Amino acid sequence: MQLNFKKDVLPHLVGIAIFYAIVVVYFAPVVFQDQVIMQGDILKWEGSATEALNYREATGKEALWTNSVFGGMPAYFVSLEFAGDITTPLLSIITLGLPHPVNSLFLGMVAMYVLMLTFGVRPAFAIIASVAFSMSSYNLLSLAAGHNAKIWAVNLIPVILLGIHLAFKKKRLLGAGILALGLLLQLKFNHVQITYYSLIISVIYVAVRIVFDWKKEPVVQLGKTIAFLLLGAVLAVGGNIGRIATAMEYAPYSTRGNTTLESASAGLDKDYAFSWSNGKLETFTFLIPNFYGGGSSTPLGKNTASEKALRSNGLDPAQINGFLQGAPTYWGDQPFTGGPIYGGVILVFLAFIGIWAAPKESLYTFGAIILLSLMLSWGKNLSWFNYLLFDILPGYNKFRAVSMALGMTLFAIPALAAISLERLYQSKDFKPLYIAGVAMGGLLFLFAIGAGIFRFEGAADAGLPDWLVNAIRQDRKSMLSASAWRSLALVGASFALVYFALKGKISDLILGLGLFALVTIDLWAVNKHYLNDDSFQGNPTGSYFSETPADVEIAKDKDYFRVLDLTESLTATGKSPYRFHSLGGYHGAKMRRYQDLLDNRLSFELNDFVKKAQEGEFDFGGIQTINMMNTKYLIAGTAANAVFENPEANGPAWVPSQVVSVQTNQEEMDELGRINTKTQATVNTSEFGQVNAGSGQITHTYYAPNELKYTAEMSKEGLAVFSEIYYPVGWTATLDGKETEIIRTDYLLRGLIVPAGTHEIVFKFEPKSYTATKTPMIIFQYLIVLSLIAGVFFTIKERNGRG
């Protein structure tokens, strides 16, 4: 079959060029000036991952464990690479060399474009859906925050559905290969929550297809299609078996896994899991970006009610400007937000047309995804539904920030919009256009003129004077009204374009170009409020982690120890882990036992210590659990004299003179609040049996992330305690070359029974979840590539045969 270049090739080249140009222009500082997006979460991650990154660079090996965060945790959940992994070069090739992470948006646009083509949407309309999908504020806000893995996972959703859709269109091998590729890449980024949502999308699509196809297609053929898809999924899992195995190994011991304290519950607490629940009315930000006041910190201009109120109350210009640069305009249900979730009112309008214009199969598929994802995003605001799912849906209680479900919504809306526009244009039926235009136009008009029906009360109002609160609420009202008028104008313009196209006054190309221009300008303008030129920096790492006099002072000590930075949150810091082994860090899935210690002991000790220190008393003896973590230095600022050496730190290892026997985890936690951790240690005898105290001295002699060495000189056999986090899988201990059991002591530390005499002790971390999966993983990746090549070959052969 001979290709017509102008018809079969050129439109797609134009589409890809448009996608590439959008990314290049919007992110020009990243592409051309070697700058990066200032991403707070990525900087914190970088600090937490530095030890692993440096070890990889220095040795060419993986630091499978790191002591830089939270006293120690598996590094394979912080930063992990596999020799021979082809996914990174593969991504570079298919994204045409665009830099990470903005290349994810380009891939998302291309994937959505191809998906829409397979649904019968013409290129001009498919381009609109693609731009709206990838350039939604959801993606741009996530990029600004540093949620790169999430953005990659979301932008791979259309690749996954493309594979499934092609398989149901009788291109089974090609579909299975594309599904395998999409899922392979999505699993690479290890954002399990988005993969979970991708599974929901896939199940909805397959269920609708089965309902529509089972009468007109033999069950055997449907079974064959599903078998091919399952094979593709198996290949994708195999191509990530190392990542999956390490994640599954760690999950039971993380905050997402099993409970340890008898009074606690497994998984995440409901209040924590549903803290970022989207308000039901907040859904209107899909139509009106400033419906809820934009972001938690939004710039306000001059002559706003807030500016006038500040000026009339005598504040100086610097104070006024400071407030206006980050005014608390958001008044929604979430604790805070970087900005509204907005996918473009035009796409919502076109998707709404689909209720009457779209093919039933597409309407039910994407409509169900939209409805379910919105219900999931409402979280505690639809508690009867979401709490039930939290309790009964497998794995669902491992996730937090349920508003993340809106990633599904912002995939389904542009997909349904493009399909609806295509069908409407083909049918030339004005009725769906009129109904949707009147309904949506009327709604936007009511919001524009009736914004005053809301009270505009926000949590940020607490503590502000009444005169300023009243002014802020007036600004929130003005923002909603102006945003509603703006959306109404966009819907009116798009309505006119579609109307004249149905009348035959303009071509489908002009319609597509017009809508593309409106959508691009709309999203571009909204996104620039939250990710703009000020978001880019040349070297944020250098400035964020610049060495302080305090760092220099601590670095003089070459011993093995940990630090505690009192100037930062223990759970949201990357600075201290960047240079030192730290009690703090940044990670979404800390070890469960460390979180327990933080919640039940560390926080209280730390608060008491700081309170006393402010009064001039440094009670190092009162921070017993901090001492047992070998916390030699406490940092209270950046100056050299802001570093305080802890004389009571227990050191890397010690031999307690008394062993306190406990029977439960809760009892052990309680005992930690009573004992002197240098002279006493707890052991859960129900797990490890009776353990005796000994006497002697342990000296630390060697450190690497995966290996620690000590010399023991024991005058009496007994328990030795090491200031290392106990992790029951992967770690082995040898005593003079002979393996010995590692005992958990003091709730989360390692202990060994050491005989009398002089001995060498070696701890090594060699988890089979990593070592045994490296080679099979690479083999599966190449099988995926081969399946794709075979799928393309047979598809072309079949097409040529028909031609």
Helices and strands as residue ranges (DSSP letters): I 5-9, H 10-26, H 28-32, E 36-37, H 40-59, E 65-66, E 73-74, G 75-77, H 87-94, H 103-118, H 123-134, H 137-145, H 148-155, H 157-168, H 172-188, H 192-213, H 219-238, H 241-250, G 251-253, H 270-273, G 281-286, H 305-312, H 317-325, H 345-357, H 360-378, G 379-382, H 383-392, G 396-398, G 402-405, H 406-427, H 430-449, G 451-453, G 459-461, H 466-502, H 508-527, G 533-535, E 536-537, H 540-544, H 549-555, E 562-565, H 575-579, H 592-597, I 598-602, H 603-614, G 620-622, H 624-628, E 631-635, G 640-642, E 643-645, E 653-654, E 658-662, H 665-672, E 680-684, H 685-688, E 695-704, E 707-716, E 718-725, E 731-735, E 738-740, E 743-745, E 749-754, E 757-765, H 768-771, H 774-802
